Amino acid sequence: MSDLLKPWQPSGRDPWDRDAASHLWRRAGFGAPPRLLDETLRRSPAEAADFVADGPEKDPATEELDGLHRVLFGMESADQYRAWLVMRMVRCGHQLREKTALFWHGHFATSLSKVREPVWMMRQYDLFLNLGLGRFPKLLASIVRDPAMIRWLDNDSNRKGHPNENFARELFELFTLGPGNYTEKDIREAARAFTGWLVLNDRFRFSKQYHDGGTKTVFGRTGSWGGDDILEITLEREACVRFLGRKLLQYFVVPNPSEELVDAVGAELRASDYDTGAVLRMLFRSRAFYDPLVRRSLVKSPLEYTVGAIRCLNAKPDTAALLPSLREMGQELLAPPNVKGWPGQEQWVHTAAWLARINTAERLASRADVSLRGEAAILRYGRDLLGRPVPDEAKKTLLQSGAGSRDLVRALLSLPEYHVN
């Protein structure tokens, strides 16, 4: 194992403290209220990593929301589904499950704009919730059979003699290998392997009539390949573990991981047979994860910004009312902007999006459960939101403003320091 992935050992200069625990919860979830941070700090760093990876043994919030999901399922209102998903992120105890599902939603970016079936989109999101922390090959095999994905990438028009290459191209470029790790011939041949993979009566169906059963050559290997054969061949490629390892690192750890770190995570993916949950558990224990340069190196997405504030302040969420704010900030669930998903990082905070965040801060502050004023408010709510004390200059400015409790919370939510993970 690379030294970068060996367990982190706290020290006097780099302690296991509130800042470190806050870092863990911001990356493995959407932030934590004070009581949960206190509970986390009673564990060692390794135990804390297991705590977030495993989730609670029993979670009444998850049970309640799953029951509500059964009521919602079949409705045609996409916003009802979106509000339900945001509520999950706010309330469910297994935060890593929710955060990882959101990661896969951006990775396998599929949009209602073309799918046009809210129920299909929710079935796809259920795959991310149920399989997202398991083995990637199982998730991949499920997503290529997913009706929303089949329609999104036009595989329902992929027929013997008239192959449609859209799905095969994105399978290689965006889902498994990355640019430069396949040829146009590989795409053409792989597209033939997925002919006859259709949607019939809202479900995946394989049509032997429309399938091209002839010989195909993909990555130099020749056979009468079908779709599952292409997946197996692709997953064996070294480029696949590196591509997926890089994506996990960019989302959960650092925006520009070193090649050494990418190689190390790729090796762990290979050794674990692509066990996403096991690799994340290892990352959340690692030296690389707790490196001071890694902390606060990621720009919060609109959902991370919003859900994190609600959780850290124990605010009363009105998730349906938050949907317009999330759209204005650039992140609408079930509708990533294109096949590449949300671009992230500095794209989250361009001028229009930043103004939308400031407006959202006011809405969030209006529902926060706050009563302290003055310096006490800045110390308490600043610590809860930032995971560490408010910078001296910002603290001085806030004290001089004479603002009330909610205005102070709004100002804290507008600090640049709160917009990074």
TORLUM-483355 format. One record per residue (C-alpha): residue number from 1; residue in one letter; x, y, z. Coordinates in Angstrom, 3 decimals. Layout:
<atoms>
+-----+---+----------+----------+----------+
!   k ! r !        u !        v !        w !
+-----+---+----------+----------+----------+
! NUM ! A !        X !        Y !        Z !
...
+-----+---+----------+----------+----------+
</atoms>
This chain:
<atoms>
+-----+---+----------+----------+----------+
!   k ! r !        u !        v !        w !
+-----+---+----------+----------+----------+
!   1 ! M !    0.000 !    0.000 !    0.000 !
!   2 ! S !    1.198 !    3.506 !   -0.832 !
!   3 ! D !    2.291 !    5.655 !    2.119 !
!   4 ! L !   -0.383 !    8.138 !    1.043 !
!   5 ! L !   -3.093 !    5.620 !    1.873 !
!   6 ! K !   -1.687 !    4.419 !    5.172 !
!   7 ! P !   -3.765 !    5.382 !    8.235 !
!   8 ! W !   -3.401 !    8.972 !    9.399 !
!   9 ! Q !   -1.896 !    9.407 !   12.845 !
!  10 ! P !   -2.860 !   12.609 !   14.699 !
!  11 ! S !   -0.104 !   14.641 !   16.307 !
!  12 ! G !    0.313 !   17.728 !   18.415 !
!  13 ! R !    0.647 !   19.862 !   15.289 !
!  14 ! D !   -2.105 !   17.993 !   13.423 !
!  15 ! P !   -4.610 !   16.857 !   16.045 !
!  16 ! W !   -7.822 !   14.843 !   15.898 !
!  17 ! D !  -10.058 !   17.766 !   16.755 !
!  18 ! R !  -13.298 !   19.458 !   15.730 !
!  19 ! D !  -11.752 !   20.754 !   12.519 !
!  20 ! A !  -10.654 !   17.247 !   11.473 !
!  21 ! A !  -14.011 !   15.703 !   12.375 !
!  22 ! S !  -15.838 !   18.464 !   10.487 !
!  23 ! H !  -13.642 !   17.757 !    7.469 !
!  24 ! L !  -14.644 !   14.089 !    7.588 !
!  25 ! W !  -18.366 !   14.882 !    7.714 !
!  26 ! R !  -18.210 !   17.507 !    4.993 !
!  27 ! R !  -16.579 !   15.061 !    2.597 !
!  28 ! A !  -18.360 !   11.845 !    3.635 !
!  29 ! G !  -21.684 !   13.650 !    3.916 !
!  30 ! F !  -23.079 !   17.172 !    4.005 !
!  31 ! G !  -21.744 !   18.346 !    7.343 !
!  32 ! A !  -22.691 !   17.469 !   10.908 !
!  33 ! P !  -24.537 !   19.200 !   13.748 !
!  34 ! P !  -22.575 !   19.759 !   16.986 !
!  35 ! R !  -23.937 !   16.657 !   18.784 !
!  36 ! L !  -22.773 !   14.410 !   15.941 !
!  37 ! L !  -19.309 !   15.992 !   15.932 !
!  38 ! D !  -19.081 !   15.378 !   19.680 !
!  39 ! E !  -20.040 !   11.737 !   19.128 !
!  40 ! T !  -17.475 !   11.418 !   16.352 !
!  41 ! L !  -14.657 !   12.853 !   18.457 !
!  42 ! R !  -15.236 !   10.215 !   21.126 !
!  43 ! R !  -13.925 !    7.743 !   18.536 !
!  44 ! S !  -10.452 !    7.376 !   17.083 !
!  45 ! P !   -9.981 !    8.578 !   13.466 !
!  46 ! A !  -10.117 !    4.969 !   12.218 !
!  47 ! E !  -13.281 !    4.292 !   14.219 !
!  48 ! A !  -14.792 !    7.520 !   12.897 !
!  49 ! A !  -14.120 !    6.418 !    9.311 !
!  50 ! D !  -15.955 !    3.166 !   10.027 !
!  51 ! F !  -18.757 !    5.129 !   11.711 !
!  52 ! V !  -19.450 !    7.216 !    8.606 !
!  53 ! A !  -18.901 !    4.305 !    6.199 !
!  54 ! D !  -21.276 !    1.936 !    8.002 !
!  55 ! G !  -24.039 !    4.353 !    8.894 !
!  56 ! P !  -26.340 !    3.806 !   11.872 !
!  57 ! E !  -27.735 !    0.340 !   12.599 !
!  58 ! K !  -31.238 !    1.804 !   12.744 !
!  59 ! D !  -32.287 !    5.135 !   11.274 !
!  60 ! P !  -35.919 !    6.210 !   11.809 !
!  61 ! A !  -35.531 !    9.057 !    9.306 !
!  62 ! T !  -34.576 !    6.649 !    6.530 !
!  63 ! E !  -37.473 !    4.332 !    7.367 !
!  64 ! E !  -39.937 !    7.234 !    7.369 !
!  65 ! L !  -38.669 !    8.634 !    4.068 !
!  66 ! D !  -38.617 !    5.219 !    2.420 !
!  67 ! G !  -42.264 !    4.857 !    3.401 !
!  68 ! L !  -43.033 !    8.231 !    1.851 !
!  69 ! H !  -41.176 !    7.168 !   -1.299 !
!  70 ! R !  -43.650 !    4.318 !   -1.784 !
!  71 ! V !  -46.463 !    6.876 !   -1.707 !
!  72 ! L !  -44.719 !    9.214 !   -4.148 !
!  73 ! F !  -43.653 !    6.502 !   -6.579 !
!  74 ! G !  -45.790 !    6.679 !   -9.694 !
!  75 ! M !  -46.533 !   10.378 !   -9.396 !
!  76 ! E !  -45.627 !   12.614 !  -12.294 !
!  77 ! S !  -44.244 !   15.548 !  -10.279 !
!  78 ! A !  -40.465 !   15.679 !  -10.648 !
!  79 ! D !  -40.256 !   18.393 !   -7.975 !
!  80 ! Q !  -41.871 !   16.097 !   -5.409 !
!  81 ! Y !  -39.117 !   13.591 !   -6.058 !
!  82 ! R !  -36.480 !   16.318 !   -5.885 !
!  83 ! A !  -37.803 !   17.567 !   -2.552 !
!  84 ! W !  -37.774 !   13.979 !   -1.237 !
!  85 ! L !  -34.135 !   13.534 !   -2.298 !
!  86 ! V !  -33.061 !   16.781 !   -0.616 !
!  87 ! M !  -34.907 !   15.742 !    2.543 !
!  88 ! R !  -32.961 !   12.469 !    2.520 !
!  89 ! M !  -29.685 !   14.388 !    2.359 !
!  90 ! V !  -30.763 !   16.534 !    5.299 !
!  91 ! R !  -32.208 !   13.869 !    7.579 !
!  92 ! C !  -30.831 !   10.400 !    6.833 !
!  93 ! G !  -28.203 !    9.080 !    9.177 !
!  94 ! H !  -26.165 !    7.224 !    6.569 !
!  95 ! Q !  -24.765 !   10.377 !    5.034 !
!  96 ! L !  -22.154 !    8.597 !    2.932 !
!  97 ! R !  -24.903 !    6.660 !    1.182 !
!  98 ! E !  -26.596 !    9.938 !    0.222 !
!  99 ! K !  -23.351 !   11.648 !   -0.803 !
! 100 ! T !  -22.218 !    8.697 !   -2.902 !
! 101 ! A !  -25.591 !    8.492 !   -4.661 !
! 102 ! L !  -25.183 !   12.155 !   -5.628 !
! 103 ! F !  -21.689 !   11.376 !   -6.933 !
! 104 ! W !  -23.024 !    8.623 !   -9.195 !
! 105 ! H !  -25.867 !   10.867 !  -10.345 !
! 106 ! G !  -23.231 !   13.241 !  -11.722 !
! 107 ! H !  -21.033 !   10.436 !  -13.036 !
! 108 ! F !  -23.833 !    8.670 !  -14.934 !
! 109 ! A !  -25.416 !   12.009 !  -15.760 !
! 110 ! T !  -28.938 !   11.498 !  -17.100 !
! 111 ! S !  -31.567 !   14.213 !  -17.405 !
! 112 ! L !  -35.330 !   14.404 !  -17.276 !
! 113 ! S !  -35.144 !   16.916 !  -20.141 !
! 114 ! K !  -34.811 !   14.026 !  -22.597 !
! 115 ! V !  -35.972 !   11.032 !  -20.571 !
! 116 ! R !  -39.303 !   12.781 !  -19.807 !
! 117 ! E !  -40.340 !   10.109 !  -17.302 !
! 118 ! P !  -39.920 !   11.160 !  -13.630 !
! 119 ! V !  -40.502 !    7.593 !  -12.449 !
! 120 ! W !  -37.690 !    6.321 !  -14.663 !
! 121 ! M !  -35.356 !    8.963 !  -13.252 !
! 122 ! M !  -36.218 !    7.955 !   -9.697 !
! 123 ! R !  -35.664 !    4.280 !  -10.484 !
! 124 ! Q !  -32.225 !    5.251 !  -11.705 !
! 125 ! Y !  -31.504 !    7.288 !   -8.564 !
! 126 ! D !  -32.625 !    4.299 !   -6.490 !
! 127 ! L !  -29.842 !    2.311 !   -8.162 !
! 128 ! F !  -27.337 !    4.873 !   -6.893 !
! 129 ! L !  -28.787 !    4.726 !   -3.370 !
! 130 ! N !  -28.925 !    0.935 !   -3.239 !
! 131 ! L !  -25.774 !   -0.015 !   -5.164 !
! 132 ! G !  -23.582 !    3.066 !   -4.914 !
! 133 ! L !  -21.437 !    1.811 !   -2.032 !
! 134 ! G !  -21.084 !   -1.672 !   -3.443 !
! 135 ! R !  -19.094 !   -3.103 !   -6.335 !
! 136 ! F !  -18.859 !   -0.877 !   -9.397 !
! 137 ! P !  -19.325 !   -3.781 !  -11.886 !
! 138 ! K !  -22.766 !   -4.525 !  -10.428 !
! 139 ! L !  -23.774 !   -0.859 !  -10.584 !
! 140 ! L !  -22.469 !   -0.580 !  -14.146 !
! 141 ! A !  -24.338 !   -3.716 !  -15.254 !
! 142 ! S !  -27.516 !   -2.238 !  -13.762 !
! 143 ! I !  -27.101 !    1.224 !  -15.242 !
! 144 ! V !  -26.590 !   -0.061 !  -18.789 !
! 145 ! R !  -29.978 !   -1.802 !  -18.445 !
! 146 ! D !  -31.637 !    1.244 !  -16.923 !
! 147 ! P !  -34.520 !    2.590 !  -19.069 !
! 148 ! A !  -33.615 !    6.225 !  -18.340 !
! 149 ! M !  -30.018 !    5.651 !  -19.481 !
! 150 ! I !  -31.094 !    3.685 !  -22.555 !
! 151 ! R !  -33.348 !    6.527 !  -23.675 !
! 152 ! W !  -30.882 !    9.259 !  -22.653 !
! 153 ! L !  -28.119 !    7.822 !  -24.841 !
! 154 ! D !  -30.360 !    6.579 !  -27.657 !
! 155 ! N !  -29.672 !    2.879 !  -27.229 !
! 156 ! D !  -33.364 !    2.205 !  -27.870 !
! 157 ! S !  -32.575 !    2.988 !  -31.528 !
! 158 ! N !  -29.488 !    0.743 !  -31.621 !
! 159 ! R !  -30.323 !   -2.026 !  -34.113 !
! 160 ! K !  -28.500 !   -4.697 !  -36.065 !
! 161 ! G !  -27.313 !   -3.134 !  -39.328 !
! 162 ! H !  -27.937 !    0.398 !  -38.024 !
! 163 ! P !  -25.892 !    0.746 !  -34.832 !
! 164 ! N !  -26.187 !    3.918 !  -32.754 !
! 165 ! E !  -22.817 !    4.737 !  -31.190 !
! 166 ! N !  -23.930 !    7.235 !  -28.523 !
! 167 ! F !  -24.091 !    4.794 !  -25.645 !
! 168 ! A !  -20.836 !    2.990 !  -26.468 !
! 169 ! R !  -19.011 !    6.310 !  -26.799 !
! 170 ! E !  -20.135 !    7.613 !  -23.404 !
! 171 ! L !  -19.552 !    4.207 !  -21.790 !
! 172 ! F !  -15.865 !    4.528 !  -22.656 !
! 173 ! E !  -15.349 !    8.286 !  -22.436 !
! 174 ! L !  -17.411 !    9.255 !  -19.387 !
! 175 ! F !  -18.229 !    6.123 !  -17.409 !
! 176 ! T !  -15.184 !    3.842 !  -17.462 !
! 177 ! L !  -12.002 !    4.821 !  -19.340 !
! 178 ! G !  -11.750 !    8.505 !  -20.136 !
! 179 ! P !  -10.614 !   10.183 !  -23.381 !
! 180 ! G !   -7.630 !    8.711 !  -25.214 !
! 181 ! N !   -8.089 !    5.175 !  -23.927 !
! 182 ! Y !  -10.140 !    3.774 !  -26.811 !
! 183 ! T !  -10.380 !    4.108 !  -30.594 !
! 184 ! E !  -13.255 !    4.929 !  -32.911 !
! 185 ! K !  -13.181 !    1.298 !  -34.016 !
! 186 ! D !  -13.615 !    0.187 !  -30.409 !
! 187 ! I !  -16.720 !    2.386 !  -30.206 !
! 188 ! R !  -18.198 !    1.062 !  -33.445 !
! 189 ! E !  -17.654 !   -2.550 !  -32.460 !
! 190 ! A !  -18.937 !   -2.034 !  -28.909 !
! 191 ! A !  -22.063 !   -0.343 !  -30.265 !
! 192 ! R !  -22.825 !   -3.515 !  -32.228 !
! 193 ! A !  -22.559 !   -5.517 !  -29.003 !
! 194 ! F !  -25.306 !   -3.405 !  -27.416 !
! 195 ! T !  -27.746 !   -3.688 !  -30.320 !
! 196 ! G !  -31.117 !   -5.002 !  -29.236 !
! 197 ! W !  -30.872 !   -3.571 !  -25.696 !
! 198 ! L !  -34.256 !   -1.858 !  -25.595 !
! 199 ! V !  -37.015 !   -0.543 !  -23.362 !
! 200 ! L !  -40.400 !   -2.215 !  -23.595 !
! 201 ! N !  -43.331 !   -1.418 !  -21.273 !
! 202 ! D !  -41.082 !    0.737 !  -19.072 !
! 203 ! R !  -38.558 !   -2.074 !  -18.536 !
! 204 ! F !  -35.303 !   -3.259 !  -20.072 !
! 205 ! R !  -35.694 !   -5.942 !  -22.710 !
! 206 ! F !  -33.155 !   -7.776 !  -24.856 !
! 207 ! S !  -34.307 !   -8.369 !  -28.432 !
! 208 ! K !  -32.455 !  -11.176 !  -30.175 !
! 209 ! Q !  -34.126 !  -10.071 !  -33.404 !
! 210 ! Y !  -32.408 !   -6.684 !  -33.289 !
! 211 ! H !  -29.085 !   -7.893 !  -31.859 !
! 212 ! D !  -25.960 !   -8.223 !  -33.978 !
! 213 ! G !  -24.509 !  -11.586 !  -32.978 !
! 214 ! G !  -21.565 !  -11.386 !  -35.369 !
! 215 ! T !  -17.860 !  -11.292 !  -34.545 !
! 216 ! K !  -16.538 !   -8.057 !  -33.057 !
! 217 ! T !  -13.062 !   -6.843 !  -32.097 !
! 218 ! V !  -12.795 !   -4.524 !  -29.082 !
! 219 ! F !   -9.465 !   -3.560 !  -27.505 !
! 220 ! G !   -7.805 !   -6.184 !  -29.679 !
! 221 ! R !   -9.994 !   -9.032 !  -28.441 !
! 222 ! T !  -12.242 !  -10.805 !  -30.937 !
! 223 ! G !  -15.416 !  -12.755 !  -30.305 !
! 224 ! S !  -19.187 !  -12.741 !  -30.721 !
! 225 ! W !  -19.390 !  -10.235 !  -27.919 !
! 226 ! G !  -22.600 !   -9.082 !  -26.295 !
! 227 ! G !  -23.025 !   -6.079 !  -24.021 !
! 228 ! D !  -21.961 !   -7.841 !  -20.815 !
! 229 ! D !  -18.804 !   -9.093 !  -22.529 !
! 230 ! I !  -17.899 !   -5.494 !  -23.403 !
! 231 ! L !  -18.366 !   -4.456 !  -19.779 !
! 232 ! E !  -16.107 !   -7.271 !  -18.571 !
! 233 ! I !  -13.397 !   -6.465 !  -21.122 !
! 234 ! T !  -13.575 !   -2.754 !  -20.237 !
! 235 ! L !  -13.354 !   -3.336 !  -16.488 !
! 236 ! E !  -10.154 !   -5.322 !  -17.022 !
! 237 ! R !   -8.432 !   -2.305 !  -18.564 !
! 238 ! E !   -5.902 !   -0.527 !  -16.373 !
! 239 ! A !   -7.307 !    2.787 !  -17.594 !
! 240 ! C !  -10.615 !    1.918 !  -15.927 !
! 241 ! V !   -9.338 !    1.674 !  -12.346 !
! 242 ! R !   -7.304 !    4.864 !  -12.809 !
! 243 ! F !  -10.229 !    6.746 !  -14.321 !
! 244 ! L !  -12.621 !    5.734 !  -11.563 !
! 245 ! G !   -9.989 !    6.295 !   -8.883 !
! 246 ! R !   -9.383 !    9.825 !  -10.153 !
! 247 ! K !  -13.114 !   10.590 !  -10.184 !
! 248 ! L !  -13.535 !    9.393 !   -6.583 !
! 249 ! L !  -10.537 !   11.429 !   -5.457 !
! 250 ! Q !  -11.735 !   14.585 !   -7.203 !
! 251 ! Y !  -15.144 !   14.316 !   -5.565 !
! 252 ! F !  -14.240 !   13.170 !   -2.051 !
! 253 ! V !  -10.639 !   14.278 !   -1.493 !
! 254 ! V !   -8.839 !   16.804 !   -3.702 !
! 255 ! P !   -9.547 !   18.545 !   -7.038 !
! 256 ! N !   -6.174 !   17.780 !   -8.639 !
! 257 ! P !   -4.859 !   14.509 !   -7.208 !
! 258 ! S !   -1.270 !   13.531 !   -7.893 !
! 259 ! E !   -0.630 !   10.679 !  -10.299 !
! 260 ! E !    0.917 !    8.746 !   -7.412 !
! 261 ! L !   -2.339 !    9.027 !   -5.474 !
! 262 ! V !   -4.418 !    8.085 !   -8.526 !
! 263 ! D !   -2.239 !    5.015 !   -9.073 !
! 264 ! A !   -2.569 !    4.037 !   -5.420 !
! 265 ! V !   -6.360 !    4.313 !   -5.378 !
! 266 ! G !   -6.571 !    2.499 !   -8.717 !
! 267 ! A !   -4.555 !   -0.367 !   -7.254 !
! 268 ! E !   -6.943 !   -0.563 !   -4.287 !
! 269 ! L !   -9.945 !   -0.614 !   -6.618 !
! 270 ! R !   -8.389 !   -3.471 !   -8.551 !
! 271 ! A !   -7.482 !   -5.409 !   -5.398 !
! 272 ! S !  -10.996 !   -5.006 !   -3.957 !
! 273 ! D !  -12.742 !   -5.918 !   -7.219 !
! 274 ! Y !  -14.024 !   -2.355 !   -7.537 !
! 275 ! D !  -15.574 !   -2.218 !   -4.055 !
! 276 ! T !  -16.416 !    1.491 !   -3.862 !
! 277 ! G !  -17.429 !    1.438 !   -0.205 !
! 278 ! A !  -14.249 !   -0.347 !    0.889 !
! 279 ! V !  -12.060 !    2.116 !   -1.029 !
! 280 ! L !  -13.865 !    5.138 !    0.444 !
! 281 ! R !  -13.526 !    3.681 !    3.950 !
! 282 ! M !   -9.784 !    3.362 !    3.353 !
! 283 ! L !   -9.564 !    6.908 !    1.974 !
! 284 ! F !  -11.346 !    8.383 !    5.012 !
! 285 ! R !   -8.668 !    6.826 !    7.254 !
! 286 ! S !   -5.719 !    7.891 !    5.129 !
! 287 ! R !   -2.869 !   10.380 !    5.403 !
! 288 ! A !   -3.843 !   11.771 !    2.020 !
! 289 ! F !   -7.363 !   12.605 !    3.220 !
! 290 ! Y !   -6.235 !   14.545 !    6.305 !
! 291 ! D !   -3.399 !   16.428 !    4.616 !
! 292 ! P !   -3.790 !   20.121 !    5.595 !
! 293 ! L !   -3.581 !   21.111 !    1.912 !
! 294 ! V !   -6.521 !   18.838 !    1.116 !
! 295 ! R !   -8.884 !   20.375 !    3.647 !
! 296 ! R !  -11.116 !   23.091 !    2.169 !
! 297 ! S !   -9.713 !   22.474 !   -1.300 !
! 298 ! L !  -13.106 !   21.744 !   -2.876 !
! 299 ! V !  -15.800 !   24.303 !   -3.697 !
! 300 ! K !  -19.146 !   23.278 !   -2.247 !
! 301 ! S !  -21.833 !   22.360 !   -4.709 !
! 302 ! P !  -25.205 !   24.094 !   -4.201 !
! 303 ! L !  -26.522 !   20.970 !   -2.473 !
! 304 ! E !  -23.482 !   20.735 !   -0.210 !
! 305 ! Y !  -23.836 !   24.435 !    0.597 !
! 306 ! T !  -27.561 !   24.257 !    1.324 !
! 307 ! V !  -27.919 !   20.868 !    2.984 !
! 308 ! G !  -24.776 !   21.475 !    5.036 !
! 309 ! A !  -26.167 !   24.717 !    6.443 !
! 310 ! I !  -29.459 !   23.073 !    7.381 !
! 311 ! R !  -27.698 !   20.200 !    9.124 !
! 312 ! C !  -25.098 !   22.271 !   10.944 !
! 313 ! L !  -27.652 !   24.810 !   12.207 !
! 314 ! N !  -30.455 !   22.343 !   12.901 !
! 315 ! A !  -32.622 !   24.528 !   10.688 !
! 316 ! K !  -36.216 !   23.678 !    9.805 !
! 317 ! P !  -36.006 !   22.550 !    6.188 !
! 318 ! D !  -38.653 !   23.408 !    3.616 !
! 319 ! T !  -37.082 !   21.367 !    0.859 !
! 320 ! A !  -39.740 !   22.138 !   -1.741 !
! 321 ! A !  -39.155 !   25.876 !   -1.244 !
! 322 ! L !  -35.399 !   25.343 !   -1.682 !
! 323 ! L !  -35.707 !   23.863 !   -5.167 !
! 324 ! P !  -35.821 !   27.257 !   -6.969 !
! 325 ! S !  -32.701 !   28.313 !   -5.040 !
! 326 ! L !  -30.863 !   25.158 !   -6.097 !
! 327 ! R !  -31.830 !   25.805 !   -9.725 !
! 328 ! E !  -30.578 !   29.390 !   -9.513 !
! 329 ! M !  -27.293 !   28.178 !   -8.027 !
! 330 ! G !  -26.884 !   25.700 !  -10.891 !
! 331 ! Q !  -27.752 !   22.274 !   -9.481 !
! 332 ! E !  -31.115 !   20.755 !  -10.297 !
! 333 ! L !  -31.513 !   17.140 !   -9.275 !
! 334 ! L !  -32.614 !   14.746 !  -12.032 !
! 335 ! A !  -31.398 !   17.286 !  -14.587 !
! 336 ! P !  -27.580 !   17.544 !  -14.884 !
! 337 ! P !  -26.699 !   20.062 !  -17.625 !
! 338 ! N !  -25.290 !   17.505 !  -20.084 !
! 339 ! V !  -23.725 !   14.052 !  -20.390 !
! 340 ! K !  -20.618 !   15.244 !  -18.516 !
! 341 ! G !  -22.631 !   16.128 !  -15.429 !
! 342 ! W !  -22.044 !   19.212 !  -13.317 !
! 343 ! P !  -18.617 !   20.802 !  -13.952 !
! 344 ! G !  -18.031 !   21.723 !  -10.292 !
! 345 ! Q !  -15.278 !   23.711 !   -8.572 !
! 346 ! E !  -15.028 !   27.341 !   -9.778 !
! 347 ! Q !  -18.050 !   26.826 !  -12.061 !
! 348 ! W !  -20.190 !   26.728 !   -8.924 !
! 349 ! V !  -19.299 !   30.306 !   -7.980 !
! 350 ! H !  -19.436 !   32.388 !  -11.151 !
! 351 ! T !  -21.104 !   35.800 !  -10.716 !
! 352 ! A !  -24.744 !   34.775 !  -11.190 !
! 353 ! A !  -24.360 !   31.659 !   -9.059 !
! 354 ! W !  -22.651 !   33.647 !   -6.302 !
! 355 ! L !  -25.529 !   36.127 !   -6.164 !
! 356 ! A !  -27.933 !   33.201 !   -5.941 !
! 357 ! R !  -25.925 !   31.825 !   -3.013 !
! 358 ! I !  -26.158 !   35.119 !   -1.148 !
! 359 ! N !  -29.929 !   35.124 !   -1.647 !
! 360 ! T !  -30.067 !   31.515 !   -0.479 !
! 361 ! A !  -28.118 !   32.444 !    2.652 !
! 362 ! E !  -30.922 !   34.815 !    3.622 !
! 363 ! R !  -33.561 !   32.097 !    3.142 !
! 364 ! L !  -31.548 !   29.600 !    5.174 !
! 365 ! A !  -30.919 !   32.071 !    7.997 !
! 366 ! S !  -34.639 !   32.830 !    8.230 !
! 367 ! R !  -35.314 !   29.186 !    9.163 !
! 368 ! A !  -32.309 !   28.624 !   11.425 !
! 369 ! D !  -32.861 !   27.832 !   15.096 !
! 370 ! V !  -30.723 !   30.635 !   16.514 !
! 371 ! S !  -31.006 !   32.768 !   19.623 !
! 372 ! L !  -27.492 !   33.930 !   20.530 !
! 373 ! R !  -26.353 !   37.427 !   19.678 !
! 374 ! G !  -23.106 !   39.315 !   19.246 !
! 375 ! E !  -19.804 !   37.614 !   19.923 !
! 376 ! A !  -21.475 !   34.521 !   21.404 !
! 377 ! A !  -23.396 !   34.023 !   18.152 !
! 378 ! I !  -20.295 !   34.445 !   16.016 !
! 379 ! L !  -18.314 !   31.983 !   18.130 !
! 380 ! R !  -21.031 !   29.316 !   18.272 !
! 381 ! Y !  -22.592 !   29.491 !   14.806 !
! 382 ! G !  -19.288 !   30.260 !   13.133 !
! 383 ! R !  -17.740 !   27.168 !   14.697 !
! 384 ! D !  -20.737 !   25.027 !   13.730 !
! 385 ! L !  -20.668 !   26.186 !   10.104 !
! 386 ! L !  -16.933 !   26.475 !    9.454 !
! 387 ! G !  -15.625 !   23.735 !   11.735 !
! 388 ! R !  -13.133 !   26.200 !   13.189 !
! 389 ! P !  -13.154 !   29.775 !   14.560 !
! 390 ! V !  -14.230 !   32.619 !   12.291 !
! 391 ! P !  -11.166 !   34.440 !   10.851 !
! 392 ! D !  -10.218 !   37.459 !   12.978 !
! 393 ! E !  -10.875 !   40.086 !   10.311 !
! 394 ! A !  -14.295 !   38.670 !    9.482 !
! 395 ! K !  -15.122 !   38.384 !   13.178 !
! 396 ! K !  -14.195 !   42.035 !   13.744 !
! 397 ! T !  -16.371 !   43.170 !   10.829 !
! 398 ! L !  -19.321 !   41.125 !   12.043 !
! 399 ! L !  -19.019 !   42.477 !   15.589 !
! 400 ! Q !  -18.943 !   46.030 !   14.328 !
! 401 ! S !  -22.072 !   45.481 !   12.245 !
! 402 ! G !  -24.302 !   45.111 !   15.294 !
! 403 ! A !  -26.453 !   42.633 !   13.383 !
! 404 ! G !  -29.033 !   40.425 !   15.048 !
! 405 ! S !  -28.835 !   36.638 !   15.262 !
! 406 ! R !  -30.312 !   35.798 !   11.866 !
! 407 ! D !  -28.382 !   38.519 !   10.078 !
! 408 ! L !  -25.183 !   37.202 !   11.640 !
! 409 ! V !  -25.999 !   33.696 !   10.412 !
! 410 ! R !  -26.698 !   35.075 !    6.925 !
! 411 ! A !  -23.339 !   36.872 !    7.016 !
! 412 ! L !  -21.553 !   33.706 !    8.160 !
! 413 ! L !  -23.156 !   31.749 !    5.310 !
! 414 ! S !  -21.865 !   34.415 !    2.923 !
! 415 ! L !  -18.246 !   34.190 !    4.085 !
! 416 ! P !  -15.950 !   32.716 !    1.409 !
! 417 ! E !  -14.709 !   30.261 !    4.051 !
! 418 ! Y !  -18.146 !   28.610 !    4.207 !
! 419 ! H !  -18.247 !   27.952 !    0.451 !
! 420 ! V !  -15.370 !   25.457 !    0.510 !
! 421 ! N !  -15.304 !   21.854 !    1.696 !
+-----+---+----------+----------+----------+
</atoms>
